[in-house]
Amino acid sequence: MIKIFAILLFGLLLEAVGVVFLSKALKQAPALSHWALGPILHCIGAVLTNPLFWIGLALETGFFLCLLILMATSPVSFIWPLTSLGFVLTTLAAYLLLGEHVSALRWVGVILIVIGAALVSWSEHLDREQRPPPPPSTMHQEHTP
């Protein structure tokens, strides 16, 4: 279980910092004065040539790989709700790294997310206690004729 939480935390940290880099790259792009092909292509070009965009994309890819590992080894109904902790880390990263203002009401929402994730984690612990043990494996037993 510790390995699952370590992979999850690592992935969520990648996601939070990746979102900050992507946000910063997109905010550095020129504003669209009107929706026409020329300005749109200019904006896309500015984003695609910004190193912050590529760093953010790489970090988000790392998060996705962590998520794939977790979904392959754990129930989705356990893992997916815990990814909501990414909102917590992203809010903290936006506050600390981008200097965004986060209202008290938004912090209350963040605390509710943490409570929800704790309940999901606790439910998995209770489910594991109630599951019957797996049947003994016959794959490693020697067969005698």
C-alpha positions, 0 to 999 in steps of 0.5 A: 500500500505504501508503494501505491501511495508513493507512486500516486504522490510522485505522479500528483507532484508531476501533475501539479508542477506540470499544470503550473508550467503549462499555465505559465506558457499559455499566459505568455502566448500572445492574446487573440484579438480576433478568431481568425486563422492567422492570429490563431496560428501565431498563438499556437506557434508561440506556445509550441516554441515555449520551453515551459510548454514542453516541460509541462507536457513532459511532466504531465506525461510522467503523471499519466504513466504513473496513473497507468501503473496504478490502474494496472495494479489497483482498483480504479474505484480506489485510485481514481478518487485519490487523483483528486488530491492533484487538485490540492497539490495544484492549488498549492503549486499555483499559490506558491509558484504562480502567486495566485490568490486563493480565497478562503472558500476555495481553501475550504473546498480543498480541505473537503477534497482531502477529507474525501480522499481520506474516506476513499483510502480508509474504505480500501483499507476496510475492504482489504480487511474483509476480503477472503484470502486468495486461494493458494497458488498451484503454479509453483508446486511441483507435479509428481506423476 
